[in-house]
Amino acid sequence: MTDAPVTTRIEGRTGILTFNRPRVMNAFNSDLIDSTHAAIDAFQADDRVLAIVVHGEGRCFSAGFDMKESAAKGISGEDQWRKALTTDFDFIMQFWNSPKPTIAAAHGFCIAGAMEILMACDLAVADEGTLFGEPEVRFGSGIVALLAPYVTGPKQAKEILLTGNDRITAARCHEMGLLNRVVPDGNALEAALALAQQITSASAKSVQMTKAAINRTYALARMREALAEALEVGIAIEADESPERMEFNRIRKELGLKAALEWRDSQVG
C-alpha cells in the first residue's frame, strides 16, 4: 500500500479520491491538504472525469484536521490563525466550488472538518454505522466553514454545532438532510459510485451548468460573505486562549490526545 496521503483512480467517468492516512484516522495534515488540491485540480483538467467521489481508507472517512500537527506548529495570534484557517477553509470549499459534481462516501467516523467536507460535497452517502459530529465548541475551537445552516435548517445546525455532539448517527443526519443515502455498512463507496454513474450518464455541460445555477442561488443569498464573516469568528475563537482551550491543550501536550479527549468528554453536563 502506498504511503501517499491521498490516492486517486478513475473508474468509468468518475474520479475517486481516497484519504490515505488510516493509521491516524485520515486526519488532515498539510501533506494531505496539498495532495488533495493537486488531485482535485488534476480531475478538473481531465476530460475523462465528469464526477468526483471522495472517501477514506481504513476504518473511517476522517476524524478531521490533524490536531497534533496544529499543536506542533505552535500557532498563536489572529494573523497566524487567519493564515492557517484560510488554508483549511479553501481545502473544504474546493469540493463546493468544483465545477464537476462531488460526492462524499462516509464510513466509520466523519468528524469536525471531515463533516464540513461532506457538507461541501454536492451529494453524500454513508454506511448506517457512521458517526458524525462537530465537537469544536467542546474544546474551545471554532468552525472553519460554517456550511451547516445552508445544508440543513437553523435549528438542526444549532443542534449540531452548539452541543458539540460527535456521536450523531447516520440516520439522524439523513433526517436533517445532510445525507442523500444511508446504506448497510460497507456499501457507502458502492452507493456513491452508483450516484456518480447516474450523473456521468447525463449531459456533462447540462450537469455542470445546473450545479453552477444551484450554487448561484446561495451566492445571491450572500453565502460567501456570511462564510467569510463566520471564518473571522472562528479565527477570533482560536486566537482566544480560553481556560477550556488551555486546559485541553495542556493535557494533550502532557498526556496525549486520547487523555485530552477523555477530559473534554468528562466536562459534558
C-alpha positions as a LaTeX table, in Angstrom:
\begin{tabular}{lrrr}
\hline
Residue & $x$ (\AA) & $y$ (\AA) & $z$ (\AA) \\
\hline
Met1 & 0.00 & 0.00 & 0.00 \\
Thr2 & 1.30 & 3.45 & $-0.89$ \\
Asp3 & 2.28 & 5.94 & 1.82 \\
Ala4 & 0.89 & 8.84 & $-0.20$ \\
Pro5 & $-1.59$ & 10.86 & 1.90 \\
Val6 & $-4.09$ & 10.78 & $-0.96$ \\
Thr7 & $-4.60$ & 8.23 & $-3.72$ \\
Thr8 & $-6.63$ & 8.61 & $-6.89$ \\
Arg9 & $-8.05$ & 6.43 & $-9.62$ \\
Ile10 & $-10.61$ & 6.73 & $-12.39$ \\
Glu11 & $-13.49$ & 4.31 & $-12.67$ \\
Gly12 & $-15.61$ & 4.87 & $-15.75$ \\
Arg13 & $-16.18$ & 8.64 & $-15.89$ \\
Thr14 & $-15.71$ & 9.10 & $-12.14$ \\
Gly15 & $-12.56$ & 10.26 & $-10.38$ \\
Ile16 & $-12.12$ & 8.62 & $-6.97$ \\
Leu17 & $-10.08$ & 10.44 & $-4.33$ \\
Thr18 & $-9.13$ & 8.47 & $-1.21$ \\
Phe19 & $-7.79$ & 9.99 & 2.01 \\
Asn20 & $-4.94$ & 7.62 & 2.84 \\
Arg21 & $-3.71$ & 8.14 & 6.40 \\
Pro22 & $-5.57$ & 5.22 & 8.01 \\
Arg23 & $-3.18$ & 4.90 & 10.96 \\
Val24 & $-4.30$ & 8.33 & 12.19 \\
Met25 & $-7.95$ & 8.07 & 11.08 \\
Asn26 & $-7.18$ & 10.01 & 7.88 \\
Ala27 & $-6.52$ & 13.20 & 9.82 \\
Phe28 & $-5.99$ & 16.18 & 7.53 \\
Asn29 & $-2.37$ & 17.36 & 7.74 \\
Ser30 & $-0.52$ & 19.74 & 5.43 \\
Asp31 & 0.63 & 16.99 & 3.06 \\
Leu32 & $-2.89$ & 15.61 & 2.71 \\
Ile33 & $-4.32$ & 19.09 & 2.13 \\
Asp34 & $-1.75$ & 19.89 & $-0.58$ \\
Ser35 & $-2.19$ & 16.48 & $-2.20$ \\
Thr36 & $-5.98$ & 16.86 & $-2.24$ \\
His37 & $-5.74$ & 20.22 & $-4.01$ \\
Ala38 & $-3.44$ & 18.67 & $-6.61$ \\
Ala39 & $-5.75$ & 15.68 & $-7.09$ \\
Ile40 & $-8.88$ & 17.81 & $-7.48$ \\
Asp41 & $-7.07$ & 20.09 & $-9.94$ \\
Ala42 & $-6.00$ & 17.04 & $-11.95$ \\
Phe43 & $-9.56$ & 15.72 & $-12.06$ \\
Gln44 & $-10.82$ & 19.13 & $-13.18$ \\
Ala45 & $-8.32$ & 19.15 & $-16.05$ \\
Asp46 & $-9.10$ & 15.57 & $-17.14$ \\
Asp47 & $-11.91$ & 15.44 & $-19.69$ \\
Arg48 & $-12.48$ & 11.76 & $-18.85$ \\
Val49 & $-13.69$ & 12.71 & $-15.37$ \\
Leu50 & $-17.25$ & 14.02 & $-15.05$ \\
Ala51 & $-17.82$ & 13.48 & $-11.31$ \\
Ile52 & $-15.63$ & 13.11 & $-8.22$ \\
Val53 & $-16.14$ & 10.73 & $-5.29$ \\
Val54 & $-14.20$ & 11.20 & $-2.05$ \\
His55 & $-13.85$ & 8.60 & 0.69 \\
Gly56 & $-11.41$ & 7.37 & 3.32 \\
Glu57 & $-9.06$ & 4.39 & 3.54 \\
Gly58 & $-9.28$ & 2.10 & 6.56 \\
Arg59 & $-11.80$ & 2.27 & 9.35 \\
Cys60 & $-13.21$ & 5.75 & 8.76 \\
Phe61 & $-13.79$ & 8.65 & 6.39 \\
Ser62 & $-11.78$ & 11.04 & 8.58 \\
Ala63 & $-11.52$ & 12.42 & 12.10 \\
Gly64 & $-10.93$ & 15.93 & 10.76 \\
Phe65 & $-7.90$ & 18.20 & 10.94 \\
Asp66 & $-4.70$ & 16.84 & 12.45 \\
Met67 & $-4.63$ & 18.31 & 15.96 \\
Lys68 & $-1.12$ & 17.04 & 16.66 \\
Glu69 & 0.29 & 18.88 & 13.66 \\
Ser70 & $-1.60$ & 22.02 & 14.65 \\
Ala71 & $-0.21$ & 21.85 & 18.19 \\
Ala72 & 3.33 & 21.25 & 16.93 \\
Lys73 & 3.18 & 24.39 & 14.79 \\
Gly74 & 2.50 & 26.50 & 17.88 \\
Ile75 & 0.08 & 28.78 & 16.07 \\
Ser76 & $-0.94$ & 31.85 & 18.05 \\
Gly77 & $-2.41$ & 35.29 & 17.44 \\
Glu78 & $-5.03$ & 36.33 & 14.91 \\
Asp79 & $-2.62$ & 36.74 & 11.99 \\
Gln80 & $-1.22$ & 33.22 & 12.27 \\
Trp81 & $-4.66$ & 31.73 & 12.84 \\
Arg82 & $-6.07$ & 33.64 & 9.86 \\
Lys83 & $-3.43$ & 32.13 & 7.58 \\
Ala84 & $-3.95$ & 28.62 & 8.96 \\
Leu85 & $-7.74$ & 28.67 & 8.93 \\
Thr86 & $-7.91$ & 30.26 & 5.47 \\
Thr87 & $-5.87$ & 27.30 & 4.20 \\
Asp88 & $-8.30$ & 24.91 & 5.93 \\
Phe89 & $-11.30$ & 26.84 & 4.58 \\
Asp90 & $-10.04$ & 26.66 & 0.98 \\
Phe91 & $-9.38$ & 22.92 & 1.42 \\
Ile92 & $-13.03$ & 22.36 & 2.40 \\
Met93 & $-14.64$ & 24.72 & $-0.09$ \\
Gln94 & $-12.90$ & 23.28 & $-3.15$ \\
Phe95 & $-15.49$ & 20.49 & $-3.02$ \\
Trp96 & $-18.32$ & 23.06 & $-3.12$ \\
Asn97 & $-16.60$ & 25.18 & $-5.78$ \\
Ser98 & $-15.69$ & 22.26 & $-8.06$ \\
Pro99 & $-17.42$ & 22.66 & $-11.45$ \\
Lys100 & $-17.74$ & 18.88 & $-11.55$ \\
Pro101 & $-20.17$ & 17.30 & $-9.05$ \\
Thr102 & $-18.61$ & 15.94 & $-5.88$ \\
Ile103 & $-19.93$ & 13.04 & $-3.78$ \\
Ala104 & $-18.79$ & 12.06 & $-0.28$ \\
Ala105 & $-18.89$ & 8.40 & 0.80 \\
Ala106 & $-18.56$ & 8.22 & 4.59 \\
His107 & $-17.98$ & 5.30 & 6.92 \\
Gly108 & $-16.77$ & 4.81 & 10.46 \\
Phe109 & $-16.30$ & 8.37 & 11.68 \\
Cys110 & $-16.88$ & 11.68 & 9.90 \\
Ile111 & $-15.96$ & 14.30 & 12.45 \\
Ala112 & $-15.23$ & 18.05 & 12.59 \\
Gly113 & $-13.53$ & 19.24 & 9.39 \\
Ala114 & $-14.39$ & 15.94 & 7.73 \\
Met115 & $-18.08$ & 16.60 & 8.29 \\
Glu116 & $-17.60$ & 20.05 & 6.76 \\
Ile117 & $-16.12$ & 18.41 & 3.64 \\
Leu118 & $-19.12$ & 16.08 & 3.47 \\
Met119 & $-21.41$ & 19.12 & 3.65 \\
Ala120 & $-19.37$ & 20.90 & 0.97 \\
Cys121 & $-19.88$ & 17.98 & $-1.42$ \\
Asp122 & $-22.92$ & 18.09 & $-3.70$ \\
Leu123 & $-24.16$ & 14.67 & $-2.59$ \\
Ala124 & $-23.33$ & 12.45 & 0.38 \\
Val125 & $-23.92$ & 8.83 & 1.35 \\
Ala126 & $-22.89$ & 6.94 & 4.45 \\
Asp127 & $-22.76$ & 3.50 & 5.98 \\
Glu128 & $-25.52$ & 3.16 & 8.57 \\
Gly129 & $-22.96$ & 2.75 & 11.37 \\
Thr130 & $-21.14$ & 6.01 & 10.63 \\
Leu131 & $-20.92$ & 8.56 & 13.43 \\
Phe132 & $-20.85$ & 12.29 & 12.73 \\
Gly133 & $-20.34$ & 15.49 & 14.66 \\
Glu134 & $-18.59$ & 18.83 & 15.03 \\
Pro135 & $-17.22$ & 18.89 & 18.60 \\
Glu136 & $-15.20$ & 22.11 & 18.24 \\
Val137 & $-17.11$ & 24.06 & 20.90 \\
Arg138 & $-16.26$ & 21.40 & 23.46 \\
Phe139 & $-12.58$ & 22.30 & 23.40 \\
Gly140 & $-12.73$ & 26.00 & 22.59 \\
Ser141 & $-12.29$ & 25.87 & 18.82 \\
Gly142 & $-14.29$ & 27.45 & 16.01 \\
Ile143 & $-15.98$ & 26.10 & 12.89 \\
Val144 & $-13.83$ & 26.51 & 9.78 \\
Ala145 & $-16.58$ & 26.51 & 7.13 \\
Leu146 & $-20.00$ & 27.23 & 8.63 \\
Leu147 & $-21.96$ & 25.32 & 6.00 \\
Ala148 & $-24.43$ & 23.59 & 8.29 \\
Pro149 & $-27.11$ & 26.34 & 8.18 \\
Tyr150 & $-27.12$ & 26.13 & 4.38 \\
Val151 & $-27.22$ & 22.35 & 4.13 \\
Thr152 & $-29.82$ & 21.85 & 6.85 \\
Gly153 & $-32.16$ & 24.13 & 8.81 \\
Pro154 & $-31.12$ & 26.61 & 11.52 \\
Lys155 & $-32.41$ & 24.52 & 14.43 \\
Gln156 & $-30.63$ & 21.40 & 13.16 \\
Ala157 & $-27.45$ & 23.40 & 12.53 \\
Lys158 & $-27.54$ & 24.74 & 16.08 \\
Glu159 & $-28.12$ & 21.24 & 17.44 \\
Ile160 & $-25.01$ & 20.03 & 15.63 \\
Leu161 & $-22.75$ & 22.98 & 16.36 \\
Leu162 & $-23.81$ & 24.17 & 19.82 \\
Thr163 & $-23.91$ & 20.76 & 21.50 \\
Gly164 & $-20.63$ & 19.55 & 20.03 \\
Asn165 & $-22.11$ & 16.05 & 19.91 \\
Asp166 & $-19.72$ & 13.79 & 17.97 \\
Arg167 & $-21.91$ & 10.69 & 18.08 \\
Ile168 & $-24.68$ & 11.76 & 15.70 \\
Thr169 & $-25.95$ & 8.76 & 13.78 \\
Ala170 & $-26.22$ & 8.43 & 10.03 \\
Ala171 & $-29.99$ & 8.03 & 10.40 \\
Arg172 & $-30.22$ & 11.35 & 12.24 \\
Cys173 & $-28.04$ & 13.05 & 9.61 \\
His174 & $-30.34$ & 11.69 & 6.92 \\
Glu175 & $-33.34$ & 13.14 & 8.79 \\
Met176 & $-31.60$ & 16.52 & 8.87 \\
Gly177 & $-30.95$ & 16.45 & 5.13 \\
Leu178 & $-27.18$ & 16.04 & 5.38 \\
Leu179 & $-27.16$ & 12.67 & 3.61 \\
Asn180 & $-28.79$ & 11.51 & 0.38 \\
Arg181 & $-28.49$ & 7.82 & 1.19 \\
Val182 & $-27.82$ & 5.63 & 4.23 \\
Val183 & $-26.72$ & 2.14 & 3.25 \\
Pro184 & $-25.67$ & $-1.07$ & 5.02 \\
Asp185 & $-22.16$ & $-0.96$ & 6.44 \\
Gly186 & $-19.50$ & $-1.48$ & 3.80 \\
Asn187 & $-21.61$ & $-0.16$ & 0.91 \\
Ala188 & $-21.10$ & 3.62 & 1.02 \\
Leu189 & $-18.49$ & 3.76 & $-1.74$ \\
Glu190 & $-20.57$ & 1.49 & $-3.99$ \\
Ala191 & $-23.64$ & 3.68 & $-3.40$ \\
Ala192 & $-21.64$ & 6.84 & $-4.13$ \\
Leu193 & $-20.33$ & 5.36 & $-7.37$ \\
Ala194 & $-23.87$ & 4.41 & $-8.37$ \\
Leu195 & $-24.97$ & 8.02 & $-7.91$ \\
Ala196 & $-21.91$ & 9.18 & $-9.83$ \\
Gln197 & $-22.77$ & 6.81 & $-12.67$ \\
Gln198 & $-26.22$ & 8.38 & $-12.96$ \\
Ile199 & $-24.67$ & 11.85 & $-13.04$ \\
Thr200 & $-21.99$ & 10.95 & $-15.58$ \\
Ser201 & $-24.60$ & 9.38 & $-17.85$ \\
Ala202 & $-26.24$ & 12.77 & $-18.24$ \\
Ser203 & $-25.04$ & 15.67 & $-20.36$ \\
Ala204 & $-21.82$ & 16.93 & $-18.74$ \\
Lys205 & $-22.45$ & 20.53 & $-19.79$ \\
Ser206 & $-26.01$ & 20.45 & $-18.51$ \\
Val207 & $-24.93$ & 18.92 & $-15.19$ \\
Gln208 & $-22.19$ & 21.48 & $-14.62$ \\
Met209 & $-24.38$ & 24.43 & $-15.60$ \\
Thr210 & $-27.16$ & 23.19 & $-13.32$ \\
Lys211 & $-24.76$ & 22.81 & $-10.39$ \\
Ala212 & $-23.46$ & 26.33 & $-11.04$ \\
Ala213 & $-27.04$ & 27.65 & $-11.08$ \\
Ile214 & $-27.84$ & 25.97 & $-7.76$ \\
Asn215 & $-24.67$ & 27.34 & $-6.18$ \\
Arg216 & $-25.52$ & 30.76 & $-7.61$ \\
Thr217 & $-28.75$ & 30.67 & $-5.59$ \\
Tyr218 & $-26.64$ & 30.53 & $-2.42$ \\
Ala219 & $-24.28$ & 33.20 & $-3.75$ \\
Leu220 & $-27.22$ & 35.56 & $-4.29$ \\
Ala221 & $-28.18$ & 34.93 & $-0.67$ \\
Arg222 & $-24.69$ & 36.21 & 0.18 \\
Met223 & $-23.50$ & 32.86 & 1.47 \\
Arg224 & $-19.89$ & 33.66 & 0.61 \\
Glu225 & $-19.98$ & 36.87 & 2.63 \\
Ala226 & $-21.59$ & 35.05 & 5.55 \\
Leu227 & $-18.98$ & 32.28 & 5.41 \\
Ala228 & $-16.19$ & 34.88 & 5.37 \\
Glu229 & $-17.68$ & 36.54 & 8.46 \\
Ala230 & $-18.05$ & 33.16 & 10.17 \\
Leu231 & $-14.40$ & 32.41 & 9.37 \\
Glu232 & $-13.44$ & 35.62 & 11.17 \\
Val233 & $-15.39$ & 34.40 & 14.19 \\
Gly234 & $-13.50$ & 31.11 & 14.02 \\
Ile235 & $-10.20$ & 33.00 & 13.90 \\
Ala236 & $-11.19$ & 35.02 & 16.96 \\
Ile237 & $-12.16$ & 31.87 & 18.84 \\
Glu238 & $-8.88$ & 30.14 & 18.00 \\
Ala239 & $-6.85$ & 33.21 & 18.98 \\
Asp240 & $-8.66$ & 33.48 & 22.32 \\
Glu241 & $-6.83$ & 31.40 & 24.91 \\
Ser242 & $-9.91$ & 30.38 & 26.89 \\
Pro243 & $-9.42$ & 28.33 & 30.09 \\
Glu244 & $-11.06$ & 25.31 & 28.43 \\
Arg245 & $-8.80$ & 25.52 & 25.42 \\
Met246 & $-5.66$ & 26.00 & 27.51 \\
Glu247 & $-6.52$ & 23.01 & 29.71 \\
Phe248 & $-7.31$ & 20.82 & 26.72 \\
Asn249 & $-4.00$ & 21.76 & 25.08 \\
Arg250 & $-2.08$ & 21.20 & 28.33 \\
Ile251 & $-3.47$ & 17.70 & 28.74 \\
Arg252 & $-2.90$ & 16.93 & 25.06 \\
Lys253 & 0.74 & 18.04 & 25.33 \\
Glu254 & 1.48 & 16.26 & 28.62 \\
Leu255 & $-0.67$ & 13.14 & 28.36 \\
Gly256 & $-1.63$ & 12.81 & 24.73 \\
Leu257 & $-4.69$ & 13.41 & 22.58 \\
Lys258 & $-6.64$ & 10.46 & 23.98 \\
Ala259 & $-6.38$ & 11.84 & 27.52 \\
Ala260 & $-7.37$ & 15.31 & 26.32 \\
Leu261 & $-10.44$ & 13.92 & 24.58 \\
Glu262 & $-11.38$ & 11.97 & 27.70 \\
Trp263 & $-11.08$ & 15.17 & 29.75 \\
Arg264 & $-13.23$ & 17.00 & 27.19 \\
Asp265 & $-15.90$ & 14.32 & 27.33 \\
Ser266 & $-15.92$ & 14.42 & 31.12 \\
Gln267 & $-16.93$ & 18.08 & 31.02 \\
Val268 & $-20.30$ & 17.31 & 29.41 \\
Gly269 & $-23.13$ & 18.26 & 31.71 \\
\hline
\end{tabular}
